């Protein structure tokens, strides 16, 4: 690996950008025939020469060398194919000449015959016309079906091939040649061979498929996807797939999405895994599915004066295709993903209060079937499936189905309501549901699709895949012993977990999941998996992005998966990016060895000799040090290339040290039996040898991929014209009937927002109450506390008579009933008082029906009693008086986040939640390398940038105490410490990326709008808000540490 200091701009450019412009100069057909080369072969020759020159300039660029070899092999194949075509043309010409002579000689006999013969009486023409009629009927039927699809989905009018063509033209905008991907009318859409129909391809010859293919290798031709016990197959060829998860909904914009795709292609991936969030595409009940990204969910339509290109799910997928990346589409509709309600729309349990989601509940089955059917039809309409010539080679239905543990659920939820006690129905019902999911996709989706289900129960017609971190090898062994993995299904790792972040926690002491994983550990786990024939590996996440708007799950931060290979801002997290990129280069170079057929599975490792440091002898000690060898010698002639080539690896060995000690090992190789290789291995590490040379070590990270420094310019942009507007705590229900209800009890927040079609984290509750002399005491200074029954991941702010009293919150990554208590610091006199409570959701839990997640409604707001407690007596305020419940904020209803009217804005010094607005000019900076970040050091709430909700912000700091643990049977539960003394000075998240494509242009000012729930100190100004410019660059004086949560790697 070379340092980024050398040719930094070239390295960041994806490989596709290195392709030279294609030459459109015509050559004579006779010359081509004479030389045995077509225009395409000459084009490959020019590309080969171009790559040779690039390699001379970048002598340490293995990716270019491998691409050079691929072009050489393609050119040889084309030349061979052309020779065969020439021979065929000679034969056809000879036959045609003979037939012509025979026809001339026999024609008089035909004329003299009394029987009249037509052209159709000749067998050749009859067969041709029959085939032509069949093709015309197929085309007519296809057009009729497409017409029906377009009527049902009027927004789906642009073909996949046209979109891929446009994207590829954008990538090769400097090229004088048109898009190398064929237009839609040149793509075959029938005759593809499938396991069920045994059909044959419409092409008599197909290019040889690489063991590590690119989507661009297939030229938009239909791809037959199948699998065996070893690997996924494309056109009957076993392939290695290296993938990364990215979510268009979290990308923020198409430009950010495509930048991350470029980085994925550059780093050596050939697969992108995409979740489809149902709730993102249908946020309200009784609304049609909207596949655009990003979608608008504000109270009032925003006046989008700046930025924000409209794009949709099909655009996101075709952008993958244009970069040679295949796609694994995960439809869910439950996806987990630390996303609000796991991707399920929030309105479903509100509209169907007795529903049991993800179970054999009639309402759920009907709703889920409608969504899956619509999603698959949408993808079919856009011709995105592999059998249509698109990049989607796999699809997933449902996600992580498994049996429950009642004790776990009760402890985790601290809740014994009816919804909780009926959640565990046993494995049998859940397996019935899994089987139903398998039947569903067979009924509503194209038959050629390969379906997966992950990390739990599966249907017979789906592949079970693994989600996890360091337990992949044990899972592989267990599933092989009692399941179908490496029996008749390949081993696939859909989620190589990279960690997630929760408000108020720290990298080394998380209470749930884990914060992240170092590059050394990620590579070690990946190599152990692949050495055991796990030929599908997918990082979750490759790029996390941000939880925009209110999409984050309960307690989850705005920045998502900040320890992933790409930072949330899209920057490379070094040294992880460089370290994994080096591993990918090695794996792709030996893919032909890994994917060659095996006699049996699983692969059995061989122990290796270890040096005894005491007496200097060599010996085998247990199974801690083992090796997996893939070579021509060990696996037979089928692994040999068609012709000998010194640049093609002939042997690959994976050597593992699974112990805690450094060891010296030695081993022979098939290419060098006499001289054994000796080298030292770090504890818990893997090394890869290719043709007797150590080419990669999981524990070895050199300065060339860790020598970086971050530069951050403070106050890079001046913030102008600060305005503030107070969110009034006095609610007028008569004036807000469209968003409010009046009843003896407060309305649960989810049901309130669903019925009023309001999209907001907030609700207002107000009522009046009476205090008599006996309750307040003789002095009138009786201390009081307000207790409110609510749910976890909630915040409450209390006002009495318009005066802010205090707040309380819970930010656990969990759900379950909880009572929040807010002390009343000011004495209350006898008489009538007005109580107002601002309810703030901190996210719906992403777990549904497993690991403690409810199957039905996830309550928010006030869900039970409200009690005013004093030393004298408690007073219940529910069912004693009328409550006004109002959905959303008053500022949201007047459009303050979207360039609304700020005429009533004023400088505020009084208590209360506050809206603040400021402006700034778009600065000049290097948009290819540098990023703009918004720094926020005060408050909690939401921030809008040019009308786009960037999501929740919070100045909470990281805990300094470890988590608390309790045991419930065999389950160890983790809970958050609420001790405020555990706080540190480090923020959970301090920086929020400002997407450059949303910046104002043509002299317009950028607008930032903040809502801060906190009172007296709630107004933002230059002391709490600033904009910084930041970037990383190669450095010989600084090292980025390979540690979890290293601050300089990513600005969070």
Secondary structure, 3 states (H helix, E strand, C coil): CCCCCCCHHHHHCCHHHHCCCCCCCCCCHHHHHHHCCCHHHHHHHHHHHHHHHHHHHCCCCHHHHHHHHHHHHHHHHHHHHHHHHHHHHHHHHHHHHHHHHHHHHHHHHHHHCCCCCCHHHCHHHHHHHHHHHHHHHHHHHHHHHHHHHHHHCCCCCCCHHHHHHHHHHHHCCCCCCCCCCCCHHHCCCCCCCCCCCCCCCCCCCCCCCCCCCCHHHHCCCCCCEEECCCCEEECCEECCEEEEECCHHHHCCHHHHHHHHHHHHHHCCCEEEEECCHHHHCCCCCCCCCCEECCCCCCCCCCCCCCCCCEEHHHHHHHHHCCCCEEEEEEECCCCCCEHHHHCCCHHHHHCCCCCCCCCCHHHHHHHHHHHHHHHHHHHHCCCEHHHCCCEEEEEECCCCCCCCHHHHHHHHCCCCHHHHCCCCCHHHHHHHHHHHHHHHHHHCCCCCCEEEECCCCCCCCEEEEEECCCHHHHHHHHHHHCCECCCECCEEEEEECCCCECCCCCCCCCCCCCCCCHHHHHHHHHHHHHCCCCEEEEECCECCECCCCCECCCECCECCCCCCECCCCCECCCHHHHHHHHHHHHHHCHHHHCCCCCCCCCCCEECEEECCCCCCEECCCCCEEEEEEEHHHHCHHHCCCCCCCCCCCEEEEEEECCCCCEEEEEEECCEEEEEEEEEECCCEEEEEECCEEEEECCCCCHHHHCEEEEEECCCCCCEEEEEEECCCCCCCHHHHHHEEEECCCCCHHHHHHHHCCCCCEEEEEEEEEECHHHHCCCCCCCEEEEEEEECCEEEEEEECCEEEEEEEECCCCCCEEEEEEEECCCCCCEEEEEEEEEEECCCCCCCCCCCCCCCCCCCCCCCCEEEEECCCCEECCCCCCEEEEECCHHHHCCHHHCCCCCCCCCCCCCCCEEEEEEECCCCCCCCCCEEEEEECCCEEEEEECCEEEEEEECCEEECCCCEEEEECCEEEEECCCCHHHEEEEECCCEEECCHHHCCCCCCCEEEEEEECCCCCCCCCCCCEEEEEEEEEECCCCCCCCCCCCCCCCCC
